Amino acid sequence: MTLVVRRPTAADAPGLAALFAEMQRHYQQPVPDTLAEEAASFLCAPCAGGFEPRTVIAIDDGTVIGSAVLNVTFPAAELSRSLYIRDLYVSSGTRRRGVGRALLKEAAAITVAEGFSALDWTTDAANLVAHRLYDGRGAKRVGRIYFRLTGKDLVRVATGPLD
């Protein structure tokens, strides 16, 4: 394997779209190809900085085999900006070859280079392989619970009474 990890360009959008489609199927949330293509095109556009997402991809022999999407969060410690790994995904056929480590390394490098104060992320509680990867990199577990509102509950909170 000749692994290259870098920021994507517009030419990488089709490969990233294919990876996104695989990722959505993996999480049992398939999406139409057009949606994966739109997401990939958005993330392959040049990043001007600020609060735009940062994306890194892993390529082996011309094929996109992994990606990490990083979102800017504010405020972090001492009213600073930090990066949050929203998704780090490695294609099922290429796992356990160091791709995740390489993506995490590049995410950390972007965090340092752009002056962010921290790099945060979550993972599924049952994903013990990911836990070992992150523990092995020196990441600290933070005692937080992750919440999400979607669908009818989101609409109810947005439009319902305050009580």
C-alpha positions in Angstrom: 0.0 0.0 0.0 1.2 3.5 -0.9 -0.8 5.7 1.3 -1.2 9.4 0.7 -3.1 11.6 3.1 -4.0 15.2 2.1 -6.6 17.8 1.6 -9.0 16.9 -1.3 -9.3 18.8 -4.6 -12.3 18.9 -7.0 -10.8 16.0 -8.9 -11.2 13.8 -5.7 -15.0 14.5 -5.5 -16.1 11.3 -7.3 -13.9 9.1 -5.1 -15.0 10.8 -2.0 -18.7 10.5 -3.0 -18.2 6.7 -3.5 -16.6 6.5 0.0 -19.5 8.5 1.5 -22.0 6.2 -0.1 -20.2 3.2 1.4 -20.1 4.9 4.8 -23.8 5.6 4.8 -24.6 2.0 3.9 -22.2 0.9 6.6 -24.2 2.9 9.1 -27.4 1.6 7.6 -28.5 5.0 6.4 -28.1 4.8 2.6 -28.4 8.0 0.6 -29.0 8.6 -3.1 -25.8 9.0 -5.2 -26.7 12.6 -5.9 -26.6 13.4 -2.2 -23.2 11.8 -1.7 -21.9 13.6 -4.8 -23.2 17.0 -3.4 -21.6 16.4 0.0 -18.3 15.4 -1.6 -18.2 18.4 -4.0 -18.9 20.7 -1.0 -16.0 19.2 1.0 -13.6 19.1 -1.9 -13.9 22.9 -2.5 -11.0 25.0 -1.3 -11.2 25.9 2.3 -10.9 29.7 2.9 -10.5 29.2 6.7 -12.8 30.6 9.3 -15.6 28.2 10.2 -15.7 26.1 7.1 -15.2 22.4 7.5 -11.7 20.9 6.9 -11.5 17.6 5.1 -8.6 15.1 4.7 -8.6 12.1 2.5 -6.5 8.9 2.4 -5.7 7.6 -1.1 -4.2 4.3 -2.1 -3.3 3.7 -5.7 -5.7 6.5 -6.9 -8.6 5.3 -4.8 -10.1 7.3 -1.9 -10.1 4.8 1.0 -10.7 7.0 4.0 -11.7 10.5 5.1 -12.0 12.7 8.1 -14.3 15.7 8.2 -13.4 18.3 10.8 -15.8 21.0 11.9 -14.8 24.2 13.7 -16.3 24.7 17.2 -16.5 27.7 19.4 -16.1 28.4 22.2 -13.6 25.9 23.4 -11.2 26.3 26.3 -10.6 30.0 27.2 -12.9 31.1 24.3 -10.7 29.6 21.7 -11.6 27.7 18.5 -11.2 23.9 18.3 -11.7 21.2 15.7 -14.2 18.4 16.0 -13.9 15.2 14.0 -17.5 14.8 12.8 -16.6 11.7 10.7 -13.5 9.6 10.4 -14.2 6.6 8.1 -12.0 4.0 6.5 -13.3 1.8 3.7 -14.1 -1.7 5.0 -11.6 -3.5 2.8 -8.7 -1.3 3.9 -9.0 -1.3 7.7 -6.3 -2.2 10.1 -3.5 -0.9 7.8 -2.8 2.4 9.5 -5.2 4.5 7.5 -7.1 5.7 10.6 -3.9 6.6 12.3 -2.7 8.5 9.3 -6.0 10.4 9.1 -5.9 11.2 12.8 -2.3 12.4 12.4 -3.2 14.8 9.6 -6.3 16.1 11.6 -3.9 16.8 14.5 -1.4 18.5 12.1 -4.2 20.8 10.8 -5.3 21.6 14.3 -1.8 22.6 15.3 -1.0 24.5 12.0 -4.2 26.5 12.1 -3.9 27.4 15.8 -6.9 25.5 17.1 -6.8 24.8 20.8 -7.9 21.1 20.7 -9.1 18.2 18.6 -12.3 16.5 19.9 -14.4 13.6 18.6 -16.8 10.9 19.7 -17.0 7.3 18.7 -19.6 4.6 19.2 -19.4 3.0 22.7 -19.2 -0.5 21.1 -16.4 0.4 18.6 -13.5 -1.1 20.7 -11.1 -1.1 17.7 -11.5 2.7 17.5 -11.1 3.0 21.2 -7.8 1.2 21.1 -6.6 3.5 18.2 -7.5 6.7 20.1 -6.2 5.5 23.4 -3.0 4.5 21.7 -2.6 8.1 20.4 -2.9 9.5 23.9 -6.4 10.9 23.5 -8.2 11.5 26.8 -11.7 10.3 27.4 -14.0 13.2 28.3 -16.9 12.5 30.7 -19.7 13.9 28.5 -22.9 12.5 27.1 -23.7 13.3 23.4 -27.3 14.4 22.7 -29.2 14.7 19.4 -32.6 16.0 18.3 -34.0 14.9 15.0 -37.3 14.5 13.2 -40.5 15.1 15.1 -38.7 15.7 18.4 -36.6 18.5 16.8 -39.7 20.1 15.3 -41.6 19.8 18.7 -38.7 21.5 20.6 -38.4 24.2 17.9 -42.1 25.0 17.7 -43.6 23.9 21.0 -44.1 25.8 24.3 -41.2 26.5 26.7 -42.7 24.5 29.6 
